[in-house]
Amino acid sequence: MTMTVVYHYRSLTIEKADVSSNGLWILPEELEKLSGWIVKPEGVCKGSVCVPIPPGRESEFVREGGTFNLAALSQLLGETVVHSDDLRVWVVQEPLSNLRRIQSLEAPDFALPDLDRRLHRLSDYRGTKVFLVAWASW
């Protein structure tokens, strides 16, 4: 089955993947190309970091044919894994603890013109509620 996998903002179309609701089985070459993780005897490694496969759970991660379950690794790492209902699109996002936290609930100041070309600054409206509508054609 052909599918698209997005891993931490990197995307890859995979021609032959074995999928089910509990796994995304891909070739080791695709795993490395998409995520940078390499399957080694000591576990799954990226650079100097290696994550050992939990003892007794090897079949959840590696199949005899050599395919690797990216979904199982992602869940082990605490990443968020979601897929479409037809299992053709998978998205893996880094753990929420790694994402940047909002530093402030106060929006930075900016200025925009209205239809009459009068400039309005957000700071002019501090202390009042502002409803901002944005639109883009892309």
C-alpha positions as CSV (number, residue, x, y, z in Angstrom):
1,M,0.0,0.0,0.0
2,T,1.3,3.5,-0.9
3,M,1.2,6.0,1.9
4,T,2.5,9.3,3.1
5,V,4.3,9.5,6.4
6,V,5.1,12.8,8.1
7,Y,7.8,12.5,10.8
8,H,8.6,15.7,12.7
9,Y,7.9,17.9,9.7
10,R,9.7,15.6,7.2
11,S,7.5,13.8,4.7
12,L,8.1,10.6,2.7
13,T,5.9,8.7,0.3
14,I,6.4,5.0,0.9
15,E,5.4,2.6,-1.9
16,K,5.3,-0.7,0.0
17,A,4.5,-0.5,3.6
18,D,2.6,-2.9,5.8
19,V,0.1,-1.1,8.0
20,S,-2.5,-1.9,10.5
21,S,-4.1,0.2,13.2
22,N,-1.3,-1.0,15.6
23,G,1.8,-0.6,13.3
24,L,3.6,1.1,10.5
25,W,6.0,-1.4,9.2
26,I,8.6,0.1,6.8
27,L,12.1,-0.9,5.5
28,P,15.1,0.2,7.5
29,E,16.3,2.4,4.6
30,E,13.0,4.3,4.7
31,L,13.2,4.6,8.5
32,E,16.6,6.2,8.2
33,K,15.6,8.5,5.3
34,L,12.5,9.7,7.0
35,S,13.6,9.9,10.7
36,G,17.4,9.5,10.9
37,W,16.9,6.4,13.1
38,I,19.1,3.4,12.2
39,V,18.4,-0.2,13.3
40,K,21.5,-1.7,15.0
41,P,22.1,-4.7,17.2
42,E,22.1,-2.5,20.3
43,G,18.8,-0.9,19.4
44,V,17.6,2.0,17.3
45,C,20.2,4.8,17.0
46,K,20.3,8.4,15.8
47,G,23.8,9.9,16.1
48,S,25.2,9.0,19.5
49,V,21.7,8.3,21.0
50,C,20.6,4.6,21.0
51,V,17.2,3.4,22.3
52,P,17.3,-0.2,23.2
53,I,14.3,-2.3,22.1
54,P,12.6,-3.5,25.3
55,P,13.4,-7.2,26.1
56,G,10.6,-9.6,25.2
57,R,9.0,-7.0,22.9
58,E,11.3,-7.4,19.9
59,S,8.4,-8.7,17.7
60,E,6.6,-5.4,18.2
61,F,9.5,-3.5,16.6
62,V,11.3,-5.8,14.1
63,R,9.9,-8.5,11.8
64,E,11.8,-11.5,10.4
65,G,11.6,-9.9,6.9
66,G,13.5,-6.9,8.2
67,T,10.8,-4.4,8.4
68,F,10.6,-2.0,11.4
69,N,7.5,-0.6,13.2
70,L,8.0,3.1,13.3
71,A,4.7,3.5,15.2
72,A,6.0,1.3,18.0
73,L,9.3,3.3,18.3
74,S,7.4,6.6,18.3
75,Q,5.1,5.4,21.1
76,L,8.1,4.2,23.1
77,L,9.6,7.7,22.7
78,G,6.4,9.3,23.9
79,E,5.6,10.8,20.5
80,T,2.1,11.4,19.2
81,V,1.1,9.0,16.4
82,V,-2.0,9.5,14.3
83,H,-3.2,8.1,11.0
84,S,-6.1,8.5,8.6
85,D,-9.0,6.1,8.7
86,D,-7.8,4.4,5.6
87,L,-4.2,4.1,7.0
88,R,-2.7,5.9,4.0
89,V,-1.5,9.0,5.9
90,W,0.5,8.8,9.1
91,V,1.8,11.7,11.2
92,V,4.3,11.4,14.0
93,Q,4.9,14.5,16.1
94,E,7.5,15.1,18.8
95,P,6.5,14.8,22.4
96,L,4.6,17.9,23.7
97,S,7.3,18.3,26.4
98,N,9.8,19.1,23.6
99,L,7.7,21.7,21.8
100,R,8.4,25.3,22.6
101,R,6.1,26.6,25.4
102,I,4.3,29.9,25.0
103,Q,6.3,32.5,26.8
104,S,3.5,35.0,27.2
105,L,-0.2,35.4,26.6
106,E,0.3,38.9,25.4
107,A,0.6,39.3,21.6
108,P,3.5,41.3,20.2
109,D,2.7,44.7,18.8
110,F,2.1,45.0,15.1
111,A,0.5,47.6,12.8
112,L,-1.9,47.0,9.8
113,P,-3.8,49.5,7.7
114,D,-7.6,49.4,7.4
115,L,-9.5,49.8,4.1
116,D,-9.2,53.6,4.3
117,R,-5.4,53.2,4.7
118,R,-5.4,54.3,8.4
119,L,-2.7,52.5,10.4
120,H,-3.9,50.6,13.5
121,R,-1.5,49.3,16.0
122,L,-2.4,46.4,18.3
123,S,-1.0,48.4,21.3
124,D,-3.7,51.1,20.6
125,Y,-6.2,48.5,21.7
126,R,-4.5,47.2,24.9
127,G,-7.1,46.5,27.6
128,T,-9.9,45.9,25.1
129,K,-11.0,42.7,23.3
130,V,-9.8,42.5,19.7
131,F,-11.2,40.1,17.1
132,L,-8.6,39.5,14.4
133,V,-9.5,37.7,11.1
134,A,-6.7,36.4,8.9
135,W,-7.0,34.8,5.5
136,A,-4.5,33.3,3.0
137,S,-5.0,31.9,-0.5
138,W,-2.3,29.2,-0.2
